Amino acid sequence: MSIRNTIEMFRGLLFPLIALCALLFFFTAVANLSRGYSGEEQRQLEEAIRRGAAACYADEGVYPDTLDYLVEHYGIRIDESRYVVDYSIFAENLMPDITVLKKER
């Protein structure tokens, strides 16, 4: 095999190799983006619950006893198929402990 044939063979493989690398990079970027979006959504849900609890305290003078009260009276929406919320209240005048966890699929 001559050097010219070897160079032609590498030229023929160069484009598919570059295309494969570009596709791998694209799919990796999309996967990372979707993971980041999910984490942001989880953080926003936790913040919305905290704001709802604070609004309840400002309006009524006490933090809500249950998460259901916030959902019913303050418009909090929780996608229960994706998230689990732990809402623990210690006293009427202390901010509840709020934890949002993503469910594993």
C-alpha positions in Angstrom: 0.0 0.0 0.0 1.4 3.3 -1.0 1.5 6.5 1.1 -1.0 8.1 -1.3 -3.5 5.3 -0.7 -3.0 5.5 3.0 -3.7 9.3 3.0 -6.9 8.7 0.9 -8.1 6.1 3.4 -7.6 8.4 6.3 -9.4 11.2 4.5 -12.3 8.8 3.9 -12.4 8.0 7.7 -12.0 11.6 8.9 -15.5 12.8 8.2 -17.3 9.9 9.8 -15.0 10.1 12.8 -15.7 13.9 13.2 -19.5 13.3 12.8 -19.4 10.6 15.4 -17.6 12.8 17.9 -20.0 15.6 17.3 -23.0 13.3 17.9 -21.5 12.0 21.1 -20.8 15.6 22.3 -24.4 16.6 21.4 -26.1 13.7 23.3 -23.9 14.3 26.3 -24.8 18.0 26.4 -28.5 17.2 26.1 -28.3 14.7 28.9 -26.5 17.2 31.2 -28.9 19.9 30.3 -32.0 17.8 31.2 -30.4 16.8 34.6 -29.7 20.5 35.3 -33.2 21.5 34.4 -34.7 18.8 36.8 -32.5 20.1 39.6 -33.6 23.6 39.0 -37.3 22.6 39.0 -36.8 20.8 42.3 -35.2 23.9 43.9 -38.0 26.1 42.6 -40.6 23.8 44.1 -39.0 24.0 47.5 -38.7 27.8 47.2 -42.4 28.0 46.2 -43.4 26.0 49.3 -41.3 28.2 51.5 -42.8 31.4 50.0 -46.3 29.9 50.5 -45.6 29.1 54.2 -44.2 32.7 54.7 -47.3 34.2 53.0 -49.5 32.1 55.3 -47.6 33.3 58.3 -48.0 36.9 57.1 -51.7 36.5 56.4 -52.8 34.3 59.4 -50.0 34.8 62.0 -49.1 31.1 62.0 -47.4 28.7 59.7 -49.7 26.1 58.1 -50.1 22.8 59.9 -49.9 20.7 56.8 -48.6 20.8 53.3 -52.2 20.1 52.1 -53.3 23.4 53.6 -50.7 25.2 51.5 -51.9 23.3 48.4 -55.5 24.1 49.1 -55.3 27.7 50.2 -52.1 29.1 48.6 -52.0 27.6 45.2 -48.9 25.4 45.6 -48.8 22.6 43.0 -46.7 19.5 43.5 -46.2 16.9 40.8 -46.4 13.9 43.2 -45.3 11.5 40.4 -41.9 13.2 40.3 -41.4 14.6 43.8 -41.8 13.7 47.5 -42.1 16.6 49.9 -41.3 16.3 53.6 -43.1 19.1 55.5 -42.4 19.1 59.3 -43.7 21.8 61.6 -42.4 22.2 65.1 -44.3 25.2 66.3 -46.8 27.7 64.9 -44.3 30.5 65.0 -41.3 28.6 63.5 -40.7 28.1 59.8 -41.4 24.4 58.9 -38.6 22.1 57.8 -39.2 21.6 54.1 -37.4 19.0 52.0 -38.1 18.2 48.4 -36.7 15.0 47.0 -36.9 13.7 43.4 -38.5 10.2 43.0 -36.3 7.6 41.3 -37.9 6.2 38.2 
